[in-house]
Amino acid sequence: MSTSDPSPAPVSPYLVLGAAIVLPASGHVILGIPVRGLQFLFFMVVLAWVTARISPPDASFVGRHAGGFLIYALSILDAYKIARIRTAKWAHNARTEGNDTQSGIEPHT
């Protein structure tokens, strides 16, 4: 049996992408997985600190904190990927729920 209440649309992947770019871990918070965002923040700080300690003194700011910027970029990609997958699943489920009655396929009882 299918339910008549469609699930609410997920958050726009572009909103999640923009939030993740502006403020680290905010994309994960919007998606409802703040612990994952905090994990990214923790490793961002740790790797930025490690690369600042091992980099030469004449390196640029980005070069001194390259580890943190790497994790920052990965967290942006991760939040966007999760949002895109949720949106694709929602769209697929909405399409298939509407087609079950029109395709003539009898539900298995």
Backbone as CSV, one residue per row, in Angstrom:
resi,resn,N_x,N_y,N_z,CA_x,CA_y,CA_z,C_x,C_y,C_z
1,MET,0.835,-1.167,0.000,0.000,0.000,0.000,0.886,1.238,0.000
2,SER,0.516,2.175,-0.787,1.260,3.424,-0.802,0.513,4.457,0.013
3,THR,1.248,5.348,0.595,0.628,6.396,1.393,0.249,7.557,0.500
4,SER,-0.778,8.286,0.905,-1.194,9.427,0.099,-0.409,10.689,0.459
5,ASP,0.291,10.661,1.585,1.085,11.813,1.995,2.481,11.729,1.388
6,PRO,2.786,12.576,0.410,4.153,12.567,-0.115,5.114,13.149,0.914
7,SER,6.327,12.639,0.903,7.322,13.168,1.836,7.679,14.595,1.434
8,PRO,8.020,15.427,2.405,8.366,16.817,2.062,9.656,16.864,1.243
9,ALA,9.752,17.867,0.422,10.935,18.023,-0.421,12.159,18.296,0.448
10,PRO,13.299,17.704,0.095,14.520,17.973,0.857,15.031,19.383,0.593
11,VAL,15.995,19.787,1.381,16.608,21.107,1.241,17.338,21.179,-0.097
12,SER,17.283,22.333,-0.720,17.938,22.525,-2.014,19.445,22.286,-1.898
13,PRO,20.013,21.498,-2.805,21.462,21.270,-2.770,22.268,22.556,-2.932
14,TYR,21.711,23.517,-3.673,22.441,24.772,-3.871,22.464,25.615,-2.589
15,LEU,21.402,25.536,-1.803,21.389,26.216,-0.508,22.428,25.596,0.414
16,VAL,22.493,24.279,0.420,23.482,23.571,1.237,24.896,23.923,0.770
17,LEU,25.100,23.959,-0.536,26.414,24.306,-1.084,26.825,25.710,-0.667
18,GLY,25.915,26.662,-0.808,26.224,28.039,-0.427,26.524,28.182,1.048
19,ALA,25.737,27.520,1.868,25.960,27.588,3.318,27.294,26.959,3.688
20,ALA,27.629,25.829,3.060,28.887,25.143,3.366,30.090,25.972,2.939
21,ILE,29.946,26.738,1.867,31.055,27.589,1.424,31.240,28.764,2.375
22,VAL,30.136,29.374,2.788,30.205,30.567,3.645,30.679,30.223,5.051
23,LEU,30.133,29.175,5.636,30.453,28.823,7.019,30.682,27.318,7.109
24,PRO,31.890,26.894,7.422,32.174,25.457,7.486,31.223,24.732,8.437
25,ALA,30.772,23.571,8.040,29.886,22.662,8.777,28.431,23.112,8.781
26,SER,28.112,24.299,8.282,26.717,24.726,8.287,25.885,23.932,7.282
27,GLY,26.488,23.466,6.215,25.760,22.627,5.266,25.305,21.331,5.903
28,HIS,26.166,20.741,6.721,25.799,19.514,7.420,24.719,19.780,8.468
29,VAL,24.776,20.932,9.105,23.754,21.281,10.090,22.395,21.430,9.407
30,ILE,22.366,22.084,8.252,21.122,22.244,7.499,20.562,20.879,7.093
31,LEU,21.435,19.944,6.774,21.005,18.604,6.380,20.551,17.760,7.567
32,GLY,20.791,18.233,8.772,20.367,17.491,9.958,21.393,16.506,10.471
33,ILE,22.653,16.665,10.059,23.725,15.790,10.542,24.858,16.652,11.122
34,PRO,24.572,17.347,12.234,25.575,18.266,12.783,26.816,17.562,13.314
35,VAL,26.704,16.314,13.747,27.883,15.607,14.272,28.917,15.420,13.166
36,ARG,28.440,15.130,11.965,29.370,14.981,10.839,30.072,16.304,10.549
37,GLY,29.333,17.413,10.631,29.935,18.724,10.440,30.970,19.037,11.509
38,LEU,30.677,18.668,12.749,31.650,18.887,13.824,32.903,18.042,13.632
39,GLN,32.743,16.845,13.100,33.914,16.017,12.817,34.803,16.673,11.764
40,PHE,34.170,17.209,10.730,34.945,17.929,9.716,35.643,19.138,10.326
41,LEU,34.943,19.892,11.176,35.564,21.055,11.819,36.757,20.654,12.679
42,PHE,36.607,19.567,13.433,37.689,19.098,14.289,38.929,18.776,13.453
43,PHE,38.758,17.997,12.391,39.908,17.628,11.574,40.453,18.806,10.782
44,MET,39.585,19.769,10.472,40.045,20.978,9.806,41.032,21.732,10.698
45,VAL,40.674,21.892,11.948,41.532,22.609,12.895,42.815,21.821,13.157
46,VAL,42.682,20.520,13.365,43.860,19.699,13.666,44.855,19.712,12.509
47,LEU,44.380,19.495,11.290,45.304,19.457,10.157,45.858,20.836,9.820
48,ALA,45.078,21.880,10.049,45.624,23.233,9.855,46.746,23.485,10.852
49,TRP,46.569,23.048,12.081,47.600,23.223,13.108,48.850,22.411,12.761
50,VAL,48.664,21.169,12.325,49.802,20.305,11.982,50.590,20.895,10.814
51,THR,49.886,21.309,9.760,50.624,21.863,8.618,51.269,23.207,8.956
52,ALA,50.679,23.962,9.885,51.317,25.219,10.306,52.626,24.940,11.047
53,ARG,52.670,23.822,11.770,53.881,23.474,12.524,54.994,22.926,11.636
54,ILE,54.634,22.238,10.555,55.685,21.604,9.742,56.037,22.397,8.491
55,SER,55.294,23.449,8.191,55.580,24.234,6.985,56.743,25.206,7.251
56,PRO,57.418,25.609,6.193,58.511,26.570,6.373,57.961,27.942,6.761
57,PRO,58.743,28.738,7.455,58.253,30.035,7.925,57.937,31.029,6.803
58,ASP,58.519,30.852,5.644,58.252,31.789,4.560,57.075,31.363,3.668
59,ALA,56.343,30.329,4.049,55.179,29.868,3.276,54.024,30.849,3.453
60,SER,53.148,30.884,2.465,51.977,31.765,2.540,50.983,31.236,3.579
61,PHE,49.971,32.043,3.865,48.947,31.627,4.833,48.259,30.342,4.379
62,VAL,47.910,30.277,3.111,47.252,29.080,2.586,48.213,27.891,2.640
63,GLY,49.455,28.112,2.341,50.439,27.044,2.410,50.671,26.545,3.826
64,ARG,50.655,27.469,4.782,50.852,27.067,6.176,49.665,26.288,6.723
65,HIS,48.472,26.520,6.199,47.272,25.859,6.718,46.609,24.980,5.661
66,ALA,47.408,24.399,4.779,46.888,23.633,3.644,46.045,22.434,4.081
67,GLY,46.411,21.797,5.158,45.638,20.646,5.641,44.216,21.036,6.017
68,GLY,44.070,22.168,6.675,42.739,22.645,7.043,41.914,23.024,5.830
69,PHE,42.551,23.660,4.840,41.831,24.018,3.619,41.414,22.778,2.826
70,LEU,42.221,21.733,2.879,41.860,20.488,2.218,40.595,19.896,2.833
71,ILE,40.547,19.820,4.143,39.369,19.272,4.817,38.158,20.182,4.604
72,TYR,38.372,21.487,4.562,37.294,22.439,4.280,36.680,22.146,2.909
73,ALA,37.528,21.948,1.913,37.036,21.646,0.565,36.295,20.311,0.535
74,LEU,36.823,19.322,1.239,36.155,18.022,1.295,34.804,18.114,2.000
75,SER,34.701,18.955,3.023,33.421,19.088,3.731,32.371,19.755,2.841
76,ILE,32.785,20.700,2.013,31.859,21.336,1.066,31.333,20.289,0.087
77,LEU,32.236,19.509,-0.479,31.836,18.474,-1.429,30.941,17.426,-0.776
78,ASP,31.244,17.059,0.460,30.462,16.048,1.161,29.037,16.526,1.420
79,ALA,28.885,17.739,1.903,27.551,18.266,2.185,26.736,18.368,0.900
80,TYR,27.347,18.842,-0.169,26.641,18.973,-1.441,26.246,17.610,-1.990
81,LYS,27.132,16.638,-1.878,26.850,15.293,-2.376,25.670,14.678,-1.626
82,ILE,25.650,14.819,-0.312,24.544,14.276,0.480,23.230,14.942,0.092
83,ALA,23.251,16.259,-0.100,22.038,16.978,-0.487,21.567,16.536,-1.873
84,ARG,22.488,16.357,-2.816,22.108,15.912,-4.157,21.519,14.511,-4.133
85,ILE,22.092,13.620,-3.348,21.584,12.251,-3.257,20.184,12.244,-2.653
86,ARG,19.976,13.018,-1.598,18.646,13.085,-0.982,17.616,13.642,-1.960
87,THR,17.986,14.650,-2.720,17.066,15.232,-3.694,16.754,14.232,-4.803
88,ALA,17.758,13.513,-5.283,17.540,12.526,-6.339,16.646,11.389,-5.848
89,LYS,16.862,10.918,-4.616,16.009,9.862,-4.059,14.570,10.342,-3.912
90,TRP,14.405,11.579,-3.439,13.063,12.121,-3.274,12.359,12.227,-4.621
91,ALA,13.062,12.719,-5.638,12.466,12.854,-6.973,12.128,11.486,-7.549
92,HIS,12.990,10.513,-7.346,12.737,9.166,-7.851,11.518,8.560,-7.166
93,ASN,11.439,8.702,-5.853,10.291,8.159,-5.121,8.996,8.846,-5.529
94,ALA,9.036,10.138,-5.749,7.841,10.864,-6.174,7.405,10.407,-7.563
95,ARG,8.362,10.134,-8.446,8.049,9.659,-9.789,7.465,8.257,-9.759
96,THR,8.078,7.367,-8.984,7.630,5.973,-8.978,6.300,5.809,-8.251
97,GLU,6.039,6.602,-7.227,4.745,6.510,-6.542,3.615,6.919,-7.464
98,GLY,3.833,7.895,-8.298,2.813,8.346,-9.228,2.606,7.380,-10.374
99,ASN,3.608,6.595,-10.729,3.523,5.690,-11.876,3.013,4.310,-11.522
100,ASP,2.969,3.934,-10.248,2.545,2.589,-9.871,1.114,2.310,-10.309
101,THR,0.212,3.258,-10.124,-1.179,3.031,-10.486,-1.394,3.171,-11.983
102,GLN,-0.573,3.933,-12.676,-0.758,4.158,-14.099,-0.112,3.071,-14.945
103,SER,0.846,2.342,-14.406,1.555,1.356,-15.207,0.790,0.068,-15.361
104,GLY,-0.247,-0.144,-14.576,-1.012,-1.364,-14.661,-0.390,-2.513,-13.888
105,ILE,0.650,-2.255,-13.155,1.297,-3.278,-12.363,0.522,-3.446,-11.069
106,GLU,0.121,-4.659,-10.825,-0.616,-4.944,-9.594,0.357,-5.034,-8.421
107,PRO,0.020,-4.428,-7.268,0.899,-4.572,-6.109,0.879,-6.007,-5.605
108,HIS,2.011,-6.457,-5.140,2.147,-7.813,-4.617,1.482,-7.902,-3.259
109,THR,0.552,-8.830,-3.106,-0.134,-9.011,-1.802,0.143,-10.343,-1.216
